[in-house]
């Protein structure tokens, strides 16, 4: 008995957020990433503007609420990252935690590659200017990522270094403090660009297109696309919310905090549409430029052309926008990196410093491999399409990793989580955890969603996204 007490005394205390706003800002910062800024506007433009927005908001408040509450409460209850959280209820469930933990280890390296691209463009709007970046923009971008020099590798390492520094400073002094600075800046810049874009001649037509529902666009494809965007945007099924929940104090209102995260994430997504769709219509004459392009093609192809058409403030506008994207990418990458660090620290029982070093080496090595899908700098020809999966520039190691993590693992983990909570440990286990800090007003909604509705939604996402990847459907 005494030896057990000694071991318990030696176990280091788990880090905690300073309060509910620290958790809310960190979780919201994780959710607000590249998906909000380069995919949400494309989907809104493609699926009838307002009708997509309404569908998305409904799904966030139901499907998203249930899964985010489940993961956050699971982390707070067990005080562990994903592997420990699931194995807390029995070793036979550890495989769910292992699958969930694999997701951030796959996503983080290629996310940092893209973060390097964003960093390069943010700096280039100061050093080079909008006119050069906006002339034949997609070819300019393609030339950058497929160049034969070390540039893309160096920008990736710069981005990773910033992520490592913030994470190394700790939960309160690093992640929480950074988000208290970056999140307000991100919101202010998003509002500023949105307001400016609405002043451009012809932008009101784009605003109408964005906000007025086009009921003719209602379809199962639209609903699945909204579900998929919501699912990925809220950082679900990748261990992040479990990890962040494990740092959440028991006396803080968990349900209210989840609702605030939903508001932050949805608000930034809506602002992304306001920034991009009206400006695209104003400069390019049609929302088709957005509806026809997603991901890097929108971010590095269409938008630099939009900025180049704004006249004397083009470089300033481009810098502010890519600074916003940089902050969004950085906060998401920090949450991914912190999750990986926590997984190693909890699983291997290593110190935080040692865990961060191991994560750093892993991310840099795998990030370099991802970069080699484009760049032949070290004398190896770029490694092109794997199993025919490629979107950006014939590559892809990066696309393949994205396919495995986002299209396969995340829906599978979400489905297993729903089954685990809804039918094995039962929703009451989660409800009791939520009620430690407040009444659970959404308990009935949570019970129905986690047991019956969310599993069906997740299966739809999995099926449709696999079919989309192999070209049978188009989302």
N, C-alpha and C positions, 0 to 999 in steps of 0.2 A: 504493500500500500504506500509506504513511504517513498519507494523508488519511483512509483507511478506519479506521485505528487511532485517529485524532483524533476521528472521528465516534463510534466506539465508546466512547471515553473520556468524551465529552460526554453520552452517553445516561445519564439518571438511573437509579440503582439501583432495582430494583423493591422495594416494601415486602414484608416477610415477617412471619409470625406469630412470636411469641417462642418458641414450641414447639408440640408436638402438641396440648396442652390448649387453647392459644389458638385453634387451628384448629377443634378439636372443639367447643368452646363456641360459637364464632361460627357454625359450620355448623349445630349443633344449635339454636341460637337462631333461625337463619333458618328451619329446618324447623318449629319450634314456633310456630305462628301461630294465626290465627283458625280455620283448618280443623280443628285439633285440638280446639278448645274449643267450636265451635258446630256442627260437622258430624259429627265422630266419634261423640259420644253419640247423636245422632239415628239414624245408620246402625246402631249397635250395638243400639239399641232396636228398630228396624224389622226387622232381620234376625236376630233370635233370640239376642242377647247373646253367650254363649260361643262359639257356632259362627262368628260373625262375627269375634270376637277371634282365634280360632285361625287362621282363613283369612288375616286381616290380618297376623299375625305371620309366617306362612309366606311370604307374598308380600314382606314387608319384607326377610326374610333371603335371598331368592333374586332376584326381579325388582329390588327396590330396591337390593340390594347390587351387582348387575351394573351398573346405570345410574349409581349414585353413584360407584362405583369408576372407571368409564370417564370420567366428566366431570371428576372430581378429578385423575386421572392426566393427562388431556389438558391441563388447565390447568397442572399442575406441569411437564410436559414442555416446553410451548411458552412458559411464562412470559407468557402473553397472556390477555386476556379472549376472549369467544366468537368474535368476527370474526377476530381474529388467530390464534386457536388452530386454526380450521379452514383458514384460508388458508395457514397454515404448511406444509400438505401439498400446496398447489397452489391457484392463484387460482380454479380452476373450482369449488372447494368453499366459496368465501366465502359463497355464498347460504345455506348452512346456518347459518353464524354470524350472518348478517343476520337471519334468521328468529328464531333464538334470542335475539338482542339486542332484537328488537322486543317480546318478551314483557315484560321488566321495565319498559320504557317505557310499556306499556299498563296494566300492573297497578298500578304504584306510585301514580299519581294517585288512582285510585278507592280503593285500599287506605288512603290517607291521609284520604280522606273518611270512611271507616268508622272509622279511627283517631280522627278528631275526635268521632264519636258516642260512642265508648268513653271518651274523655277527659272529655266532658261528663257522662256517667253516673257515672264515678268521682268527680268533683268534687261532683255533685249528691247523692250519698249522704251527703256531709258537710254540704252547705249546705241541702238540702231534706229529705232523709230518706226512708226506705223506704216509709212509708205512702202518700205522694203518688205516688211512682214506681210503686208496685205496685197502685194503684187503676186498673182498666181500662188495664193497662200498655201494650197494643199501641196503643190509641188515643192514649195519652199520647206514646208514641214517634213515632207518625205525625204528631201535631201539632207535635212538635219539628222533624222533618226537612222538613215541608212549610210551616213558618211563613213569614211574609212579611218577617221581619227578617233581619239579617245574622248571627244567632247561629251557624248551621251553618258558615258561611264562616269565622268567627273561630276556632271550635274546630278546624277543619281546619288553619288556618294555625298555630295553637299546636302541633298535633301535628307538622306538617311542620318547624316551627322546631326542635323537639327533635331530630328526625332529622338535620337539616342540621348542627346543632352537633356532634353525636356524630361524624358522618361527617367533618366538617372537621378534627377533632382527629387524624384519621389512623387507619391500620390498628391500630397498637399502642396508642397513647395514647387513641384514641377508641373504635373498635369493640371491640377486645379487652378493654379496661379496663371498658367499659360492660357487656359480657356476663359478665365475672367477678363483677360486682355483681348484675346483673339475673337471671341464670340461677339462682343459689342462692336468691334471694328468691322467684322464680317457683315453684321446686320446693317450698320450705318452705310457701308459701301454699297450693299445690295439695294438699299432704299434709294441712295443717291443716283446710282446708275439707272434704276427703274424710273425715277422721276425724270431724269434727263432723256431717256429713250422715248418717253411719252411726249416730249416737246418737239420731236423731229416731225417734219411734214409727212403726213400719211400714216403716222404711228397709231392714230385713233382707229383706223381700219384694222390694224393688227390687234389692238386692244379688244375690239368687238369680236374679232375672230377667236381670241383667247378666252374671253369670259362668257360669251353668249353660247348656250348649249346648242349643238347641232344634233338633234335626236336621230337623224338618219345614220349617224355613226355608231349608234348603240349596237353592240354585237358581243358575242362570247369572246372574241379576240380582244376587244376593248377592255372587258372586265378582267380577263386574265392578264393583260398588259398592266392594268392598274394594280392588280394584286401583286404581280411580280415586282413592279417598281416600289410599292409600299414595303414589301417583304425585304428587299435588299436595302432600301433606304434607311429603315429603322434599325439596322445592324442586328437582325435576328438570326438565330441559328449559327452563330460563329463564335460563341463563347464570350463575347464582349459584355453583354448585359449580365451574364452570370458573374463574371469577374467584377464588374463595376458594382453589382448588387452585393457582392461579398464585402465591399468596403463601406456599405451603407448602414448607418446606425439604426438600431431597432426602434428607437423612439421617433424617428422621422416618418412622416406620412408617405408611405410607398405609393398608394394609389394616386394621390394628388401629384406626386413627382412624375409618374408615368404619363399622366395627362399633360403635364407641362412639356415633357419631352416631345410628345405628339404635336403640340402647338408649335414649338420651335421648329421642328423638322418640316411640318407642313407649310409653315409660314415662309421658310427659306425656299422651299420648292415652288411656292406660288410666286415669290419674288423673282426666282430664276426665270420663270415664264414671262414675267413682266419686263425683265431686263432684255430678254432675247427675242421674243416673238414680235412685239411692236417695232423694235429697231430693225429687225430683219425685213419686215414688211415695208418700213419706211425707206430703207436703203436699197434693198434688192427687189422691191415691188410686189413681193408675194410671200406668204407663209410657207409656200412649197419648199423654199430653201431650207427651212427647219424640218418640215415634215419628211423631206427626202433624205435627211442626214442625221445620224446620231453619233454619240461618242466622239472620238478624235476628229472625225470629219467636220462636225459642228464646231468643236472647240478650237481647232487649229486650222480649219479650212474656211468655213463660212464666216465666223466671227471676226477674224483679222480683216477680211474684206469689208465687213460692216463698219469696223472701226476706221479703216482707211477712208471710208466715204463720209466721215463726220467732220472733215476739214481741219482747222487749226488745232483743235483739241484732241485729235485722233490718238496721238501718242500718250497723252495724259489719260484718256479714257481707257485705252488698251492696258496701260500699266495698272490702273485702279482695278479693272476687271480681273486681270491675271493675278494681282495681289489678293483679291477676294478668293479666286480659285485656289491659290497657293495656301491660304489660311484654311480653307475647307478641306483640301487634301491633307494638309499637315495635321489638323485635329483628328481626322479619321485614321491617319497612319499612326499617330501616337496611341490611339485606343487599341489598334491592332497590335502594335508592338508591346504595349503594356499587358495585353492579354497573353501574348506568347511568353513574356517574362514571368507572369504569374503562374502560368501552366508549368513552366520548368521549375520555378521556385517551389511550388507546392508539391510537384511530383518527385523531383530529385532531392528535395530538402536542402537545396543549396542556398547560399546567401543571395540577396538581391543583386549585388554587384557581379557575382560570378554568372548569374542567370542572364543579366544584361549583356555581358561580354559574349557569352555563347550565342545569344540571339543576334547580336550585332554581326558576328562572324558569319552566321548562317544567312542572314538577310543580304549581306554584301555578296557572298559567293553565289547564292541563287539569283540575286538581282543581276549579277554579271552574266550568268547563263541566259536569263531572259533577254538581256540586251543583245546577246549574240544572235538572237533570232532576227535582228535587223542589221547589226554592225559587224563588219569584217576586219576591224582594226587590228586584231592580234594575228591576222593571217589565216583565220578560219572563215570559210564562206558562210554567209548567214544561213541559219537552219530554218528552212521554210516550213510550210504547212504540215501539221501532224494530223493524220487521219482525215485530211481535208478540212480541218477546222481552222479557219483563218479569216480575219476581217480587215485588219488595218493596212497592211502592206505586204501581203503574201505570207507573213510570219504566221506559224506561230507556236512557239513555246508559250508565249504570253497568253495567246487566245486559248490554248489547250488548258493551261492552268486556270484560266477564268472559267472555262467550260466545266472542268472537274469540280471547282469550288462552288461557283454560283449556280450552275445548272443542275448538278448532280448532288453534291454533298449537302448544301444548305437546305434544299427541300427535304432530303432524306432525314437530316437531323431534326428539322422542324416536325416532320411527321412522327418520328420516334419520340420526340419530346411531348407531343400532344397525346400519343398513346400512353406514354409513361405516366404523365400527370393525370390524364383523364380517366385511365382505366386500371392503372397499377397502384400508384400511391394515392390516387383519388384527388379531385380538386380541393377537398376540404383541407388537405395538408398545406396547400398554397394559401387558401383563404384564411386559415388560422394564422399564418405568418403575416399576411397583410393586416389582419385585425390587431396585431400587437401594437400598432401605432395609431390606428384609426378605424372607424367603421368602414366596411367594404361595401360601398354603395353599388358598385358594379358586379357584385358577386354572382347574381343570377345570369347576367350577360356572360360573365367569365365562364361559368359552368357549362352553358350551352355551347359557347364558341369552342372551348378547349376539348370538349368531348365529341361533339358532332360536326360542327360547321368548319372549324379550322382544318381538321384532317382532310376534308373533301377539297377545300381550297388549295391546300398544299399539294395534293395529288394532281389537281388541275394544272398548277404551276409547273410541276415536274414534267408532266406529259407534254404540255404545250411548249415548254422551253426546249425540251429535247427535240421535238418535231420542228421547232423553229431553227435550231442549230443545224439539223440535217436537211433543211430546206423544204419541208413538206407544208409548213404553215409560215406566215410572215407576221411577226409581232413588232 
